[in-house]
Amino acid sequence: MKDLIRRRPLVTAAVALAAAAVVYLLWPGGDDTPQYETVRVGHDSIRSTVSATGTLSALVTVEVGSQLSGQISELHADFNSEVAAGQIIARLDPASFEMRVVQARAELAIAEASVLQAEASVAETKAAADDAKRNFERQKELKARGNISQAQLDTAMTEADKAAARLHSAEAQVATARAQVQQRQASLDSAEVDLERTFIRSPVDGVVIGRDVDIGQTVAASLQAPILFTIARDLSRMQLEVNIDEADIGLIREGQGVAFSVDAYPRRSFSGRVEQIRKAPQAEKNVVTYTVIVSAANEDQKLLPGMTANVEVIVDEKEDVLALPNRALTFRPPDLQSRRTAETATVAPTKDENAWQARVWVMTDRDDIEPRVVALGISNGQIVEVIDGLDEGDRIVVGSTTVGQSSESSSRRRFGPGPF
């Protein structure tokens, strides 16, 4: 009886151990059967985009400079001033240029007086030449009658030739004087143009977005025209200079839609259109990009030059198409047999030249999985278009877990640490 009492704890422990073993073996998922996570193929809208960054600028920006050197004496425009074409926005000190105009006018007057003097000299010389010619004719008649000698006739002819030469010289002096008048007139015109250039005028209608001078500042234009103002022609239209990576530039086409945002208005989306793809590459730190010009409306002028934009170029967009999650493309079954089965999966060819193929796993009616090669189209990084190979409602595997492993951990949590 005492032995039975001593063995009772051992029997109780054995019974408890056996019960625990039965619970462990019969606990759901006690084997290594995988549990699959599936989604059903359905219709959705997909927008394929290329993301990049860009900088906003005015559609047309004009830099206004000065061709003259001088001191700024007047300013008629400031930042954000709206200006019209031809409007005076600044002026250089005109004193020295006015003096040059006065000097040029005086020189022109002197040249014109020289012309009058030369023309008078021509008239006088012409009269003397006519008189010498008449005298020569008389001497010829007298020589024919024998009243004078040959030497006297020769002298008269010489005087007539000298008078004619003096006439030609006087006429040349008139031409020279007239040329000097034209030269002085050109100098006067140049001086007047320089005087007019002391007025700095806006070449276009627009808004002043940059002013680099102040009253009293000296402008030196010896080598190149200094920039005084920067004028944006029309801020109701803006352009984006977007840097597109070389891997994505092949997807960009003129006319594609663009959506972008700026940090100043993070909750607002702006739209634009691809206008130009510049073929000149930009290389920096072995990264090659291409500049794409995007035009955008800015009627309320919220967008300002220089803002950085986060850009999405809409490469393609489709509504109400069959789609599945991108996760389904990366799923691989854990067992080797399913992997071997996948090698035999095929799909009928599609006529869509933009389609590409991938393997997915489909849950059958028998609750097992089989591989399916499908033709796919555009993707937004989360879902992808199904062109061929699947039907709406098909269950696609996107992940799996081995129940035995999860059950073991559950058992440990349920029963605590130990041999279980």
PATOR-593159 format. One record per residue (C-alpha): residue in three letters; chain; x, y, z. Coordinates in Angstrom, 3 decimals. Layout:
PATOR-593159
NODE  aa ch       xx       yy       zz
NODE ALA  A        X        Y        Z
...
END
This chain:
PATOR-593159
NODE  aa ch       xx       yy       zz
NODE MET  A    0.000    0.000    0.000
NODE LYS  A    2.878    2.299    0.844
NODE ASP  A    4.509    1.481   -2.546
NODE LEU  A    1.305    2.435   -4.334
NODE ILE  A    1.244    5.733   -2.486
NODE ARG  A    4.888    6.342   -3.400
NODE ARG  A    4.254    5.599   -7.147
NODE ARG  A    1.137    7.798   -7.460
NODE PRO  A    3.096   11.024   -8.154
NODE LEU  A    5.053    9.240  -10.834
NODE VAL  A    1.896    7.964  -12.510
NODE THR  A    0.329   11.394  -12.360
NODE ALA  A    3.411   12.933  -13.991
NODE ALA  A    3.407   10.299  -16.720
NODE VAL  A   -0.272   10.903  -17.458
NODE ALA  A    0.321   14.652  -17.615
NODE LEU  A    3.264   14.157  -19.970
NODE ALA  A    1.225   11.947  -22.273
NODE ALA  A   -1.629   14.448  -22.310
NODE ALA  A    0.730   17.240  -23.187
NODE ALA  A    2.176   15.197  -26.059
NODE VAL  A   -1.313   14.528  -27.418
NODE VAL  A   -2.154   18.238  -27.214
NODE TYR  A    1.056   19.133  -29.027
NODE LEU  A    0.453   16.610  -31.813
NODE LEU  A   -3.221   17.436  -32.247
NODE TRP  A   -2.825   21.193  -31.951
NODE PRO  A   -3.896   22.812  -35.262
NODE GLY  A   -0.918   23.305  -37.518
NODE GLY  A    1.285   20.894  -35.708
NODE ASP  A    2.857   19.919  -39.042
NODE ASP  A    4.818   22.048  -41.547
NODE THR  A    1.878   22.692  -43.874
NODE PRO  A    2.213   26.271  -45.217
NODE GLN  A   -0.585   28.759  -44.833
NODE TYR  A   -0.947   31.044  -47.901
NODE GLU  A   -1.971   34.659  -47.972
NODE THR  A   -3.996   35.356  -51.106
NODE VAL  A   -5.729   38.256  -52.853
NODE ARG  A   -8.290   38.189  -55.617
NODE VAL  A   -7.623   39.668  -59.044
NODE GLY  A   -9.861   42.681  -59.593
NODE HIS  A  -10.254   45.869  -61.592
NODE ASP  A   -8.413   49.047  -60.671
NODE SER  A   -6.966   52.227  -62.185
NODE ILE  A   -3.201   52.441  -62.655
NODE ARG  A   -0.991   55.449  -63.300
NODE SER  A    2.636   54.780  -64.221
NODE THR  A    4.909   57.722  -63.413
NODE VAL  A    8.565   58.789  -63.371
NODE SER  A    9.565   60.765  -60.285
NODE ALA  A   12.148   63.549  -60.338
NODE THR  A   12.855   67.034  -59.027
NODE GLY  A   13.000   70.326  -60.879
NODE THR  A   13.330   74.078  -60.510
NODE LEU  A   10.681   76.620  -61.457
NODE SER  A   11.513   79.653  -63.584
NODE ALA  A    9.668   82.237  -65.627
NODE LEU  A    8.788   81.203  -69.154
NODE VAL  A   10.784   84.154  -70.544
NODE THR  A   13.325   86.015  -68.407
NODE VAL  A   15.094   89.105  -69.774
NODE GLU  A   18.252   90.556  -68.235
NODE VAL  A   18.421   94.325  -68.729
NODE GLY  A   21.896   95.853  -68.862
NODE SER  A   23.668   99.061  -69.890
NODE GLN  A   25.896   99.590  -72.910
NODE LEU  A   27.352  102.715  -71.302
NODE SER  A   29.441  103.406  -68.248
NODE GLY  A   28.255  105.997  -65.791
NODE GLN  A   26.599  106.703  -62.493
NODE ILE  A   22.976  105.776  -61.780
NODE SER  A   21.119  109.026  -61.165
NODE GLU  A   17.495  107.832  -61.269
NODE LEU  A   15.588  104.624  -60.438
NODE HIS  A   12.001  104.196  -61.588
NODE ALA  A   11.431  100.484  -60.813
NODE ASP  A   11.979   98.164  -57.897
NODE PHE  A   11.424   94.504  -57.037
NODE ASN  A    7.960   93.242  -58.097
NODE SER  A    7.297   96.392  -60.160
NODE GLU  A    5.110   95.774  -63.184
NODE VAL  A    6.666   97.418  -66.219
NODE ALA  A    5.684   97.910  -69.855
NODE ALA  A    7.845   97.664  -72.940
NODE GLY  A    9.715  100.947  -73.461
NODE GLN  A    9.092  102.199  -69.921
NODE ILE  A   12.017  104.043  -68.288
NODE ILE  A   13.198  102.043  -65.272
NODE ALA  A   16.504  103.852  -64.548
NODE ARG  A   18.840  106.533  -65.922
NODE LEU  A   22.555  107.188  -65.992
NODE ASP  A   23.878  110.673  -65.218
NODE PRO  A   23.484  112.398  -68.636
NODE ALA  A   25.816  115.415  -68.109
NODE SER  A   28.852  114.099  -69.973
NODE PHE  A   26.724  112.675  -72.771
NODE GLU  A   24.890  115.986  -73.241
NODE MET  A   28.251  117.734  -73.593
NODE ARG  A   29.261  115.290  -76.307
NODE VAL  A   26.052  116.081  -78.187
NODE VAL  A   26.751  119.804  -77.996
NODE GLN  A   30.314  119.256  -79.190
NODE ALA  A   29.171  117.046  -82.061
NODE ARG  A   26.639  119.646  -83.182
NODE ALA  A   29.306  122.348  -83.197
NODE GLU  A   31.642  120.201  -85.270
NODE LEU  A   28.794  119.525  -87.690
NODE ALA  A   28.170  123.244  -88.056
NODE ILE  A   31.855  123.833  -88.792
NODE ALA  A   31.806  121.102  -91.419
NODE GLU  A   28.723  122.580  -93.073
NODE ALA  A   30.429  126.013  -93.180
NODE SER  A   33.447  124.404  -94.796
NODE VAL  A   31.185  123.092  -97.524
NODE LEU  A   29.880  126.595  -98.230
NODE GLN  A   33.414  127.948  -98.308
NODE ALA  A   34.548  125.201 -100.674
NODE GLU  A   31.578  125.774 -102.964
NODE ALA  A   32.408  129.506 -103.113
NODE SER  A   35.976  128.658 -103.979
NODE VAL  A   34.709  126.433 -106.785
NODE ALA  A   32.618  129.275 -108.222
NODE GLU  A   35.596  131.641 -108.150
NODE THR  A   37.932  129.062 -109.682
NODE LYS  A   35.404  128.216 -112.364
NODE ALA  A   35.157  131.869 -113.386
NODE ALA  A   38.930  132.101 -113.645
NODE ALA  A   39.051  128.899 -115.666
NODE ASP  A   36.399  130.190 -118.071
NODE ASP  A   38.339  133.439 -118.537
NODE ALA  A   41.577  131.549 -119.244
NODE LYS  A   39.791  129.367 -121.750
NODE ARG  A   38.344  132.384 -123.578
NODE ASN  A   41.764  134.051 -123.652
NODE PHE  A   43.246  130.904 -125.155
NODE GLU  A   40.610  130.916 -127.902
NODE ARG  A   41.420  134.559 -128.773
NODE GLN  A   45.102  133.814 -128.881
NODE LYS  A   44.452  130.987 -131.318
NODE GLU  A   42.630  133.367 -133.663
NODE LEU  A   45.440  135.932 -133.420
NODE LYS  A   48.041  133.277 -134.113
NODE ALA  A   46.096  132.193 -137.187
NODE ARG  A   46.281  135.784 -138.490
NODE GLY  A   49.988  135.971 -137.664
NODE ASN  A   49.567  138.712 -135.073
NODE ILE  A   51.233  136.814 -132.158
NODE SER  A   54.008  134.366 -131.792
NODE GLN  A   53.759  130.680 -130.999
NODE ALA  A   55.196  131.304 -127.532
NODE GLN  A   52.354  133.627 -126.637
NODE LEU  A   49.838  130.999 -127.763
NODE ASP  A   51.564  128.349 -125.677
NODE THR  A   51.452  130.611 -122.635
NODE ALA  A   47.732  131.166 -123.024
NODE MET  A   47.118  127.415 -123.340
NODE THR  A   49.158  126.764 -120.209
NODE GLU  A   47.154  129.263 -118.196
NODE ALA  A   43.892  127.669 -119.369
NODE ASP  A   45.086  124.212 -118.298
NODE LYS  A   46.157  125.542 -114.877
NODE ALA  A   42.783  127.156 -114.371
NODE ALA  A   40.999  123.909 -115.254
NODE ALA  A   43.200  121.997 -112.775
NODE ARG  A   42.452  124.524 -110.040
NODE LEU  A   38.752  124.035 -110.757
NODE HIS  A   39.047  120.251 -110.330
NODE SER  A   40.918  120.770 -107.047
NODE ALA  A   38.227  123.116 -105.752
NODE GLU  A   35.509  120.655 -106.679
NODE ALA  A   37.417  117.900 -104.809
NODE GLN  A   37.574  120.161 -101.758
NODE VAL  A   33.809  120.511 -101.914
NODE ALA  A   33.428  116.722 -101.976
NODE THR  A   35.798  116.467  -99.016
NODE ALA  A   33.869  119.080  -97.078
NODE ARG  A   30.595  117.313  -97.756
NODE ALA  A   32.098  114.007  -96.574
NODE GLN  A   33.196  115.740  -93.402
NODE VAL  A   29.634  116.914  -92.931
NODE GLN  A   28.430  113.321  -93.141
NODE GLN  A   31.128  112.261  -90.686
NODE ARG  A   30.172  114.984  -88.221
NODE GLN  A   26.517  114.095  -88.658
NODE ALA  A   27.315  110.484  -87.783
NODE SER  A   29.217  111.636  -84.705
NODE LEU  A   26.243  113.725  -83.676
NODE ASP  A   23.873  110.797  -84.213
NODE SER  A   26.156  108.566  -82.146
NODE ALA  A   26.297  111.120  -79.346
NODE GLU  A   22.512  111.456  -79.395
NODE VAL  A   22.105  107.661  -79.313
NODE ASP  A   24.417  107.492  -76.299
NODE LEU  A   22.425  110.245  -74.652
NODE GLU  A   19.245  108.274  -75.297
NODE ARG  A   20.905  105.167  -73.874
NODE THR  A   21.293  106.905  -70.550
NODE PHE  A   17.592  106.054  -70.231
NODE ILE  A   17.387  102.364  -69.205
NODE ARG  A   14.116  101.076  -70.645
NODE SER  A   12.279   97.798  -70.186
NODE PRO  A   12.421   95.742  -73.396
NODE VAL  A    9.281   93.727  -72.561
NODE ASP  A    6.092   93.783  -70.542
NODE GLY  A    6.627   91.965  -67.282
NODE VAL  A    7.532   92.044  -63.605
NODE VAL  A   10.893   93.035  -62.120
NODE ILE  A   12.208   90.017  -60.233
NODE GLY  A   15.772   91.271  -59.819
NODE ARG  A   17.420   94.673  -59.241
NODE ASP  A   21.201   94.862  -58.941
NODE VAL  A   21.800   98.639  -58.796
NODE ASP  A   21.081  101.590  -56.519
NODE ILE  A   21.132  105.359  -57.009
NODE GLY  A   24.706  106.628  -56.996
NODE GLN  A   26.216  103.326  -58.049
NODE THR  A   28.729  103.487  -60.887
NODE VAL  A   28.155  101.155  -63.818
NODE ALA  A   31.245   99.998  -65.728
NODE ALA  A   30.525   98.595  -69.178
NODE SER  A   34.075   98.376  -70.498
NODE LEU  A   34.149   94.602  -71.120
NODE GLN  A   30.508   93.519  -71.046
NODE ALA  A   27.120   94.989  -70.329
NODE PRO  A   26.448   94.770  -66.578
NODE ILE  A   23.077   93.357  -65.532
NODE LEU  A   20.941   96.025  -63.853
NODE PHE  A   17.476   94.409  -63.779
NODE THR  A   15.954   90.978  -64.363
NODE ILE  A   12.433   91.032  -65.772
NODE ALA  A   10.086   88.049  -65.982
NODE ARG  A    7.991   88.513  -69.071
NODE ASP  A    4.863   86.654  -67.919
NODE LEU  A    4.476   85.005  -64.522
NODE SER  A    1.075   83.595  -65.447
NODE ARG  A    3.018   80.846  -67.224
NODE MET  A    5.963   79.066  -65.639
NODE GLN  A    8.400   76.436  -66.765
NODE LEU  A   10.066   73.599  -64.884
NODE GLU  A   13.573   72.388  -65.624
NODE VAL  A   13.382   68.747  -64.539
NODE ASN  A   16.415   66.460  -64.268
NODE ILE  A   15.438   62.980  -65.502
NODE ASP  A   17.763   60.040  -64.884
NODE GLU  A   19.187   58.344  -67.962
NODE ALA  A   17.418   55.108  -66.988
NODE ASP  A   14.023   56.829  -67.255
NODE ILE  A   14.554   59.304  -70.110
NODE GLY  A   13.426   56.687  -72.654
NODE LEU  A    9.931   56.779  -71.123
NODE ILE  A    9.520   60.547  -71.517
NODE ARG  A    7.699   61.987  -74.532
NODE GLU  A    6.649   65.510  -75.486
NODE GLY  A    3.037   66.187  -74.564
NODE GLN  A    2.951   63.908  -71.519
NODE GLY  A    1.096   65.203  -68.472
NODE VAL  A    2.979   66.184  -65.346
NODE ALA  A    1.854   66.508  -61.731
NODE PHE  A    4.070   68.332  -59.244
NODE SER  A    4.059   69.944  -55.829
NODE VAL  A    6.189   72.551  -54.069
NODE ASP  A    7.138   72.812  -50.420
NODE ALA  A    5.336   76.141  -50.085
NODE TYR  A    1.987   74.434  -50.780
NODE PRO  A    2.435   70.779  -49.743
NODE ARG  A   -1.299   69.989  -49.922
NODE ARG  A   -1.804   71.389  -53.405
NODE SER  A   -1.037   69.603  -56.649
NODE PHE  A   -0.086   71.513  -59.791
NODE SER  A   -0.210   70.231  -63.345
NODE GLY  A    1.915   70.788  -66.426
NODE ARG  A    2.946   69.379  -69.774
NODE VAL  A    6.257   68.162  -71.221
NODE GLU  A    7.338   70.709  -73.837
NODE GLN  A   10.923   69.770  -74.652
NODE ILE  A   13.490   67.052  -74.028
NODE ARG  A   16.976   68.511  -74.240
NODE LYS  A   19.518   66.100  -75.653
NODE ALA  A   22.534   67.616  -73.916
NODE PRO  A   23.531   65.338  -71.004
NODE GLN  A   24.311   66.654  -67.531
NODE ALA  A   26.952   64.544  -65.750
NODE GLU  A   27.684   64.984  -62.055
NODE LYS  A   29.496   62.423  -59.885
NODE ASN  A   29.077   59.767  -62.598
NODE VAL  A   25.305   60.337  -62.624
NODE VAL  A   23.919   61.293  -66.043
NODE THR  A   20.652   63.193  -66.308
NODE TYR  A   18.792   65.004  -69.062
NODE THR  A   16.887   68.260  -68.755
NODE VAL  A   13.183   68.103  -69.557
NODE ILE  A   11.261   71.370  -69.903
NODE VAL  A    7.726   71.365  -68.488
NODE SER  A    5.269   74.241  -68.926
NODE ALA  A    2.689   74.980  -66.237
NODE ALA  A   -0.126   77.471  -65.770
NODE ASN  A    0.239   79.978  -62.934
NODE GLU  A   -2.836   82.127  -63.169
NODE ASP  A   -2.950   82.899  -59.442
NODE GLN  A    0.854   83.403  -59.429
NODE LYS  A    1.356   81.175  -56.419
NODE LEU  A    4.366   79.595  -58.100
NODE LEU  A    7.517   81.714  -57.861
NODE PRO  A   10.810   81.485  -59.772
NODE GLY  A   13.390   79.367  -58.020
NODE MET  A   10.989   77.042  -56.185
NODE THR  A   11.935   73.369  -56.063
NODE ALA  A    9.245   71.020  -57.341
NODE ASN  A    8.676   67.321  -56.728
NODE VAL  A    7.640   66.088  -60.156
NODE GLU  A    5.822   63.025  -61.427
NODE VAL  A    5.731   62.617  -65.197
NODE ILE  A    2.684   60.553  -66.153
NODE VAL  A    4.123   57.933  -68.498
NODE ASP  A    0.900   55.959  -68.910
NODE GLU  A   -2.526   55.809  -67.285
NODE LYS  A   -5.280   53.219  -67.586
NODE GLU  A   -8.731   53.035  -66.049
NODE ASP  A  -10.630   49.916  -64.920
NODE VAL  A   -8.090   47.232  -65.851
NODE LEU  A   -7.342   43.862  -64.260
NODE ALA  A   -4.618   44.327  -61.661
NODE LEU  A   -2.754   42.417  -58.986
NODE PRO  A   -0.334   43.473  -56.232
NODE ASN  A    3.368   43.662  -57.085
NODE ARG  A    4.015   41.423  -54.066
NODE ALA  A    2.632   38.500  -56.050
NODE LEU  A    5.551   38.758  -58.493
NODE THR  A    8.163   38.147  -55.801
NODE PHE  A    6.458   35.228  -54.026
NODE ARG  A    8.214   31.853  -54.240
NODE PRO  A    6.783   28.673  -52.666
NODE PRO  A    8.881   27.139  -49.890
NODE ASP  A    8.723   23.551  -51.132
NODE LEU  A   10.984   22.231  -53.872
NODE GLN  A    8.236   20.331  -55.714
NODE SER  A    6.291   23.517  -56.424
NODE ARG  A    9.444   25.152  -57.686
NODE ARG  A   10.006   22.330  -60.173
NODE THR  A    6.386   22.541  -61.290
NODE ALA  A    6.839   26.238  -62.017
NODE GLU  A    9.404   25.509  -64.713
NODE THR  A    6.716   24.012  -66.973
NODE ALA  A    4.263   26.912  -66.714
NODE THR  A    3.581   28.719  -70.022
NODE VAL  A    1.200   31.348  -71.317
NODE ALA  A   -0.184   32.102  -74.773
NODE PRO  A    1.587   34.981  -76.529
NODE THR  A   -0.104   38.404  -76.473
NODE LYS  A   -0.307   40.961  -79.289
NODE ASP  A    0.613   43.803  -76.957
NODE GLU  A    4.258   44.640  -77.730
NODE ASN  A    4.604   46.516  -74.421
NODE ALA  A    3.649   43.456  -72.351
NODE TRP  A    6.161   41.604  -70.226
NODE GLN  A    5.928   38.216  -68.563
NODE ALA  A    6.205   37.083  -64.965
NODE ARG  A    5.321   34.000  -62.918
NODE VAL  A    2.647   34.095  -60.207
NODE TRP  A    1.068   31.395  -58.034
NODE VAL  A   -2.660   30.764  -58.170
NODE MET  A   -4.735   29.060  -55.456
NODE THR  A   -6.803   26.296  -57.061
NODE ASP  A  -10.188   24.906  -56.049
NODE ARG  A   -8.348   22.016  -54.372
NODE ASP  A   -6.682   24.485  -51.988
NODE ASP  A   -3.255   23.917  -53.458
NODE ILE  A   -1.195   26.296  -55.585
NODE GLU  A   -0.034   26.156  -59.182
NODE PRO  A    2.242   28.435  -61.201
NODE ARG  A    0.899   30.693  -63.909
NODE VAL  A    2.944   32.809  -66.344
NODE VAL  A    1.041   35.996  -67.050
NODE ALA  A    1.458   38.939  -69.414
NODE LEU  A    1.681   42.241  -67.547
NODE GLY  A    1.504   45.895  -68.517
NODE ILE  A    2.029   49.148  -66.659
NODE SER  A    2.719   49.394  -62.936
NODE ASN  A    2.716   52.132  -60.317
NODE GLY  A    5.025   50.269  -57.960
NODE GLN  A    2.198   48.791  -55.878
NODE ILE  A   -0.122   47.160  -58.401
NODE VAL  A    0.460   45.986  -61.955
NODE GLU  A   -1.846   45.600  -64.943
NODE VAL  A   -2.754   42.063  -66.013
NODE ILE  A   -3.005   41.760  -69.787
NODE ASP  A   -3.341   38.007  -70.162
NODE GLY  A   -3.153   34.810  -68.113
NODE LEU  A   -5.580   35.587  -65.261
NODE ASP  A   -9.294   36.184  -64.821
NODE GLU  A  -11.172   38.408  -62.441
NODE GLY  A  -11.663   36.673  -59.112
NODE ASP  A   -8.599   34.406  -59.347
NODE ARG  A   -6.884   33.985  -55.983
NODE ILE  A   -3.222   34.979  -56.228
NODE VAL  A   -0.707   34.027  -53.552
NODE VAL  A    1.253   36.978  -52.139
NODE GLY  A    2.870   35.291  -49.101
NODE SER  A    3.007   32.235  -46.898
NODE THR  A    3.781   31.108  -43.362
NODE THR  A    4.664   27.658  -42.039
NODE VAL  A    2.009   26.866  -39.442
NODE GLY  A    4.159   24.380  -37.538
NODE GLN  A    6.647   27.084  -36.706
NODE SER  A    3.993   29.535  -35.616
NODE SER  A    2.182   26.766  -33.601
NODE GLU  A    5.382   25.883  -31.801
NODE SER  A    5.877   29.424  -30.700
NODE SER  A    2.190   29.570  -29.686
NODE SER  A    2.596   26.379  -27.672
NODE ARG  A    5.550   27.819  -25.889
NODE ARG  A    3.587   30.932  -25.064
NODE ARG  A    0.616   28.756  -23.968
NODE PHE  A    2.411   26.180  -21.889
NODE GLY  A    5.541   28.068  -20.938
NODE PRO  A    9.202   27.046  -21.438
NODE GLY  A   10.126   23.407  -21.322
NODE PRO  A   10.430   20.348  -23.561
NODE PHE  A    7.119   21.166  -25.286
END
